[in-house]
Amino acid sequence: MLAKSPDTATLEDAIAKYAHTLSLLEDPNYKPNLADVLAIMLARDEVQNVLEQSKASPENCAKLIALDSLLKSNKDRLNDDDKLAACRQSVQPPEAAWWWYLAAPTPPVQKDRRDRFDWAWNVLSGLCLVGATTFMVNTARAFSTEGFDLAQTFGTVAQGAGLAVVAKGALTQKGHEQVKNTLNNLNIPPYYHAEATFGMSFALLLVAGGVNSSLPRLGDLYAVQGTEYYRKGRMAVALDKYEEALRFNPQSENVSVYKGRIYESLQEYDKAVEHYKKGMIKGNPAAFHGYGKTLALKSPADENQLATAKNYLLVGGDLVGDNTPNSDRLQLRIRRDMGWVDFLRVQNLINQGETVESPVVQDLLAASRNNLEQAIDLQAKASNDMPGWGMSQCYLGRVLSYTDAEAAQPYFDFCFKSAKPETVAEYAFLTDIDEYAITQTKINVSGLVADEDEQAQEVGTVKNANKLDDIASRIQQNIAENWEEGVEFTDNLVYQVTTDGNGIVVDYTATDPNAEELASTTPLPQLRNEEIAPKRIAKFSVTLTPTRQVQVEPIITETGVE
């Protein structure tokens, strides 16, 4: 037999020592103490040191593999009471020494039966986050083309922050731990964490959906602002506001009509027609009115176009219902413009050689007068700062001038004193009537072009119903107390009265020539205080009856274009 080499003898000795320490584990009832565990680990270290300095024979490798298997099979006993961990903490072995890091199997987690549907809650949370993201993207898209105001910024940032927190908690392990800690701090039991995460996701979905569904209402708000600027003649600002309104509510046919009216006012008739058509598709009566009027403005000498324009105006009038916004003022506009179109047809016939006495001209004059008189009756209910207010009297005076110049003159006088032309074309009509009168009279053109210096002079409007009723009672009492016996009259006298916030009369306007003529016999001139510069105003329709009754009704400025 050959003698063994020193290296082989050393390795065999190390393995034998390792086997001896492991022999303690052969007894299944023996519990190794801390010294036993440390001896086993150090013996295995010695085997490893010898292996690194010499070559192991197949026989020794086989013995080592068997011993290592025995070691691994007893890892639970070695880890009992954390003995192996205590040894490892003292010796600080390298990570390559795997025997020091034998881990006891992790006991199976007993899952609470209330967590058995967590997968379903997690799926629902994911679906809610997808929906919330869709709503938020749509909302952000509406805000994206312009800078955000404070409300827009707050709403968008709040939604984004909520989405980031909930999505991170639902979709990432780190986020899940953070959300778990937060829920624990809120004393929410672990078995309700999935449900709580779903609740947050669903709440975020509701918030994002609510904000998204409110976009049309936000668009309406911008439309109202645009209308206020339009009434003041600030066309560029009004157009910007309408553009914003369309971003938030692209389907709004009302805003299309509002933009059409601006372009009509500025004589950009092709653009006006383009926007009116968008509203006509949805059956908007104001769009039919605007389209018909614009056709007449484009071709005032074309009988076929005028007849077509009249038909569109008639359709617009038929479409006006009880639910139509500002229905009285829209009917006022339609009746006024129908009378104006009939007047244009009369003018064309006379230019072509027809006489005023011809039946066709007489029929058109009668139709025009009837429509304009109806418009004037409706005008008494509209605020005198309405664009186009008083133009019905201007048209009627022109119609009457063909047959009765004397009857026409009071309407012309009223026209040049009180009319507020809405468009350049309406101002040109006044110029055609009497260019000299235009130069002598301060025509109210605030609806055409605003003086930027007047912006600081803008005043607020009293809108509180109780306050308006209180002021109306004061007006009624003051007129009744100061109405002395005087000129008798047969028709109602209707005036629009403007007061300050305390009910002091600062101005009044007659709504027809008869009321204008008899105004000096009423208490209004002595009640008016022109020295007051009110910060807030209120408007009222005041009717004085032949039986000396005083009727006062607030004129509420409606939202939207009249």
Beta strands, then each sheet from edge to edge (+ up, - down):
strand 1: 460-461
strand 2: 493-500
strand 3: 505-510
strand 4: 536-544
strand 5: 550-554
sheet 1: 1+ 4+ 2- 3+
sheet 2: 1+ 4+ 5-
end
